Amino acid sequence: MPTIACVNGRFLPIGRAVVSIEDRGFQFGDGVYEVVRSYNGRLFRLDAHLDRLEQSARGIRLPIRYSRAYWRRLVTRAYEMSRFPDAKVYLQVTRGPAPREHRFPAVVRPTVVITVRRLDPLPESVRRRGVSAITVPDLRWGRCDVKSLNLLANVLAREEARAAGVFEAILVRDGLVTEGAISNCFAVVGGAVITSPTDPSILPGITRAATLELVRREGLSLEERALTVEEYRRADEVFLTGTTIEIVPVVSLDGAKIGRGGPGPVARMLQERFAALVAAECGGPAAPGGGRASRRSRRT
């Protein structure tokens, strides 16, 4: 199965894909991106990802030259060419090549890159037993709602997590939890599901939005407000959401147990509901006990 790239509408093997050394994405991180995943041969909530891509581009005054219909055709074609039933599709738009100068170029020629790679889903055993996390300072820029190419702070946080032997780094700013280095964060306190508010301090995740839908559908109390690190440590449950990880319980934070030290009932229920949601939107049976639907390949 090939690993596909598309550069400005041209499809080619990823090893032959190139962009200019003067591209502002390389020189300044001047661009935005998205990652879409598939299940059972179907892309999950592509339009929601394209909405966020366009919002991020507006946030940095980057013109998007493709129509929504063309984006859909291009992404779908790239995905189908890859022949991966379960894939991650990266979309990246930069301000394009220009002489290296901080101000915007007079003529903007955006570079659009799409890559498709096989997705190796998180093992079900990890979902069942939960993961550990640490807290680290949130060193990112002030517009975290823009999914920009400037990921150095996230990279450093993930490296701290790797060095500590844990799954994720949970970011903290002014004593308050914002989100994870690659995830959104939720806590369950006294039966209420609590997550950071939708503001520039977080990236509003697509899986986060689906989880909020499920919480409301189940009639659970929901609050969007910031919690301190201590409130997270004392929570009954903590879980993470993200495109490639779905819903993952956190069972220890900074070496201390969360709740009873195992996945809680709310996280387990939401895992099951999310699997059913994926099955309804992308086909295939819901996986028992939460997690992905089956891997039967069907084309979009």
C-alpha atoms as one frame of an Amber mdcrd trajectory, in Angstrom:
protein
   0.000   0.000   0.000   1.536   3.354  -1.013   2.204   6.346   1.195   0.706
   9.168  -0.838   1.535  12.857  -1.037  -0.214  15.628  -2.909   1.580  18.935
  -3.451  -0.538  21.731  -4.923  -2.888  19.231  -6.532  -0.189  16.910  -7.906
  -0.169  13.338  -6.577   3.108  11.479  -6.188   4.927   9.043  -3.862   5.886
  10.766  -0.625   9.596  10.207  -1.287   9.360  12.404  -4.387   7.304  15.196
  -2.812   9.207  18.475  -2.389   8.507  22.128  -1.621  10.710  25.199  -2.001
  13.446  25.807   0.555  12.053  29.358   0.725   8.588  28.179   1.682   7.399
  30.216   4.659   6.157  27.077   6.355   9.785  25.929   6.596  11.268  29.361
   7.266   8.746  30.674   9.809   6.199  27.955  10.580   3.849  30.296   8.701
   0.961  27.936   8.055  -1.786  25.766   9.462  -2.680  22.100   9.336  -5.278
  19.443  10.072  -5.258  15.692  10.599  -8.246  13.583   9.590  -8.627   9.897
  10.330 -10.601   7.136   8.700 -12.489   4.096   9.903 -13.489   1.150   7.755
 -12.568   2.967   4.565 -14.473   6.152   5.440 -13.163   9.562   6.507 -14.536
  10.681   9.875 -16.083  14.160  10.015 -14.062  15.601   7.160 -16.212  18.745
   6.970 -15.607  19.530  10.650 -11.870  19.314  10.027 -12.142  21.534   6.949
 -14.172  24.044   8.978 -11.363  24.197  11.526  -8.683  24.431   8.819 -10.438
  27.434   7.325 -10.877  29.005  10.764  -7.177  28.534  11.528  -6.236  30.073
   8.180  -8.422  33.102   8.881  -6.713  33.414  12.263  -3.339  34.031  10.580
  -4.760  35.888   7.546  -3.794  33.096   5.173  -5.911  32.861   2.009  -7.370
  29.428   1.240  -7.563  29.120  -2.514  -9.506  25.850  -2.646 -13.274  25.600
  -2.515 -14.870  23.223  -0.049 -15.953  20.902  -2.867 -12.390  20.802  -4.246
 -10.957  20.092  -0.801 -13.341  17.156  -0.402 -12.430  15.740  -3.809  -8.698
  16.178  -3.242  -8.646  14.641   0.250 -10.932  11.782  -0.725  -8.850  10.996
  -3.804  -5.608  11.022  -1.808  -7.141   8.755   0.807  -8.575   6.299  -1.712
  -5.256   6.129  -3.582  -3.536   5.056  -0.369  -5.841   2.016   0.060  -5.397
   2.142   3.859  -8.696   1.262   5.586  -7.433   3.034   8.726  -5.372   6.086
   7.837  -4.330   9.521   9.043  -4.552  12.269   6.464  -2.533  15.431   7.075
  -3.531  18.672   5.348  -1.015  21.515   5.505  -1.315  25.007   4.044   1.528
  27.544   4.179   1.864  31.100   2.930   4.092  29.662   0.224   7.562  30.488
  -1.130   8.929  34.013  -0.801  12.238  35.741   0.006  12.917  35.403   3.739
  11.362  38.475   5.298   9.024  38.659   8.280   6.307  40.750   6.667   3.804
  39.059   4.386   4.897  38.806   0.735   3.156  41.132  -1.702   2.008  38.118
  -3.722   0.932  35.079  -1.711   1.156  31.687  -3.415  -0.010  29.216  -0.746
   1.526  25.753  -0.674  -0.952  22.936  -0.061   0.389  19.546   0.995  -1.606
  16.401   1.770  -0.042  13.199   3.042  -1.720   9.898   3.832  -0.181   7.322
   6.118  -1.412   4.135   7.706  -2.872   4.660  11.170  -1.922   2.158  13.837
  -4.753   2.604  16.347  -4.091   2.724  20.048  -4.247  -0.864  21.355  -7.509
  -1.809  23.023  -5.534  -2.990  26.048  -4.364   0.608  26.587  -7.924   1.910
  26.402  -9.107  -0.694  28.884  -6.447  -0.096  31.525  -5.911   3.651  30.998
  -2.710   5.698  30.834  -0.471   7.854  32.993   0.307  11.532  32.457   2.436
  14.308  33.862   1.835  18.042  34.075   4.201  20.504  32.388   4.109  24.282
  31.881   2.123  25.434  28.845   4.731  27.347  26.837   2.708  27.735  23.635
   1.722  30.995  21.972  -1.509  32.768  22.863  -3.631  31.578  19.917  -3.857
  27.866  20.654  -7.234  27.798  18.876  -5.262  28.188  15.621  -3.870  24.815
  14.549  -0.591  26.296  13.413   2.642  24.655  12.336   4.406  26.089  15.400
   4.539  22.899  17.473   7.907  23.183  19.225   6.330  23.617  22.683   4.172
  20.530  22.059   7.227  18.590  20.888   9.136  19.514  24.048   6.186  18.559
  26.248   5.833  15.202  24.507   9.531  14.580  24.982   9.124  15.234  28.714
   6.305  12.690  28.773   8.429  10.151  26.900  11.356  10.679  29.270   9.008
  10.188  32.239   7.642   6.968  30.734   4.059   8.240  30.530   1.528   8.599
  27.745   0.778  12.330  27.725   1.893  15.726  29.003  -0.959  17.817  30.387
  -0.292  21.522  29.926  -0.726  24.036  32.747  -0.869  27.824  32.470  -1.219
  30.082  35.530  -2.096  27.049  37.616  -4.950  25.988  35.323  -5.056  22.951
  33.044  -5.515  23.914  29.401  -5.183  20.679  27.405  -2.733  17.935  26.546
   0.202  18.175  24.168  -1.763  16.084  21.629  -5.186  15.944  23.278  -8.047
  17.710  24.980  -8.587  17.027  28.684 -11.730  16.186  30.650 -12.344  15.623
  34.352 -15.335  14.066  36.116 -16.092  15.705  39.460 -19.151  14.752  41.500
 -20.883  13.360  38.423 -20.246  16.462  36.291 -18.081  16.276  33.170 -15.783
  19.309  33.070 -13.471  20.498  30.296 -11.610  23.703  29.508 -13.710  26.427
  27.889 -13.610  26.968  24.150 -11.320  29.975  23.977  -7.882  30.790  22.532
  -6.119  28.760  25.267  -7.117  25.442  23.664  -7.584  23.871  20.267 -11.242
  22.814  20.036 -10.807  19.201  18.990 -13.118  17.344  16.619 -13.182  14.339
  18.965 -13.728  16.763  21.858 -16.803  18.118  20.048 -18.107  14.585  19.451
 -17.540  13.785  23.126 -19.485  16.889  24.173 -22.344  15.710  21.934 -22.323
  12.325  23.648 -22.216  13.848  27.137 -25.240  16.002  26.342 -27.044  13.085
  24.713 -26.575  11.021  27.870 -28.013  13.820  30.002 -24.856  14.219  32.082
 -24.034  17.502  33.760 -21.519  19.362  31.588 -19.374  22.362  32.472 -16.876
  24.175  30.276 -14.563  25.847  32.760 -10.909  25.743  33.706  -9.766  23.529
  36.590  -6.589  23.734  38.603  -4.018  20.963  38.623  -5.115  20.054  42.155
  -8.733  19.752  41.012  -7.601  17.370  38.285  -5.622  15.329  40.780  -8.649
  15.082  43.090 -11.107  14.315  40.273 -13.124  11.103  40.218 -12.006  10.530
  36.626  -9.773  12.144  34.033  -9.738  11.295  30.328  -8.223  12.557  27.097
  -9.711  12.924  23.638  -8.064  13.256  20.238  -8.367  12.281  16.592  -5.814
   9.477  16.721  -6.417   8.374  20.330 -10.220   8.724  20.559 -11.147   8.623
  24.303  -8.478   7.438  26.749  -8.801   7.344  30.563  -5.969   8.795  32.668
  -5.437   6.665  35.764  -2.470   8.510  37.290  -1.224  12.083  37.125   2.251
  13.074  38.286   2.575   9.673  39.910  -0.638   9.930  41.969  -3.720   7.800
  41.317  -6.798   9.383  39.789  -9.881   8.123  41.604  -9.397   4.443  42.290
  -6.522   4.170  39.869  -8.461   2.636  36.973 -10.758   3.770  34.167 -13.982
   5.170  35.585 -17.574   4.466  34.528 -18.096   7.744  32.649 -14.995   7.263
  30.482 -15.904   3.635  29.790 -19.447   4.592  28.835 -18.226   7.368  26.533
 -15.790   4.966  24.865 -18.721   2.678  24.056 -20.888   5.551  22.831 -18.062
   6.888  20.678 -17.542   3.476  19.082 -21.261   3.389  18.282 -21.059   6.908
  16.826 -18.179   5.880  14.565 -20.073   2.777  13.493 -23.125   4.896  12.630
 -21.142   7.457  10.627 -18.446   5.263   9.062 -19.980   1.792   8.957 -18.979
  -1.411  10.707 -20.129  -2.716  14.087 -19.323  -0.866  17.279 -16.446  -2.534
  19.075 -17.604  -4.108  22.353 -16.298  -2.324  25.430 -15.361   0.827  23.509
 -12.632   1.661  21.015 -12.614   1.410  17.233 -15.106  -0.274  15.032 -13.933
  -3.239  12.991 -11.320  -2.892  10.232 -13.348  -4.073   7.268 -12.338  -1.988
   4.281 -15.063  -0.106   2.437 -14.545   2.786   0.078 -16.157   6.160   0.498
